[in-house]
């Protein structure tokens, strides 16, 4: 009963920002793509701290 509820809850849960970022990084096709994605996430987090 509780296992079914847990599975159902997981289906409707929204992934956290860290999980979405990790999925984005895992989608890189090569080292250069990974580096570009890391720079993008770094700029995004920096701009977020500045309030831009």
C-alpha positions as CSV (number, residue, x, y, z in Angstrom):
1,X,0.0,0.0,0.0
2,X,2.7,2.5,1.0
3,X,4.9,1.5,-1.8
4,X,2.2,2.3,-4.3
5,X,1.7,5.7,-2.7
6,X,5.4,6.4,-2.8
7,X,5.6,5.5,-6.5
8,X,2.6,7.7,-7.2
9,X,4.1,10.6,-5.3
10,X,7.3,10.3,-7.3
11,X,5.4,10.5,-10.5
12,X,4.0,13.9,-9.5
13,X,7.0,15.3,-7.8
14,X,8.9,18.2,-9.5
15,X,12.6,17.7,-9.8
16,X,14.8,20.2,-7.8
17,X,17.0,22.7,-9.6
18,X,20.1,20.6,-8.7
19,X,18.5,17.6,-10.3
20,X,17.6,19.5,-13.4
21,X,21.1,21.0,-13.6
22,X,22.7,17.5,-13.3
23,X,20.4,16.1,-16.0
24,X,21.5,19.1,-18.2
25,X,25.2,18.3,-17.6
26,X,24.7,14.6,-18.2
27,X,23.3,15.4,-21.6
28,X,26.7,16.7,-22.8
29,X,27.9,14.9,-25.9
30,X,31.7,15.6,-25.4
31,X,34.1,17.4,-23.1
32,X,33.8,20.7,-24.9
33,X,30.0,20.6,-24.7
34,X,30.3,19.8,-21.0
35,X,32.6,22.7,-20.4
36,X,30.2,25.0,-22.2
37,X,27.3,23.8,-20.2
38,X,29.2,24.3,-16.9
39,X,30.1,27.9,-17.9
40,X,26.4,28.5,-18.7
41,X,25.3,27.2,-15.4
42,X,28.0,29.2,-13.6
43,X,26.9,32.4,-15.4
44,X,23.3,31.7,-14.6
45,X,23.9,31.2,-10.9
46,X,26.1,34.3,-10.8
47,X,23.4,36.5,-12.4
48,X,20.9,35.1,-10.1
49,X,22.9,36.2,-7.1
50,X,23.1,39.7,-8.6
51,X,19.4,39.8,-9.1
52,X,19.6,40.1,-12.9
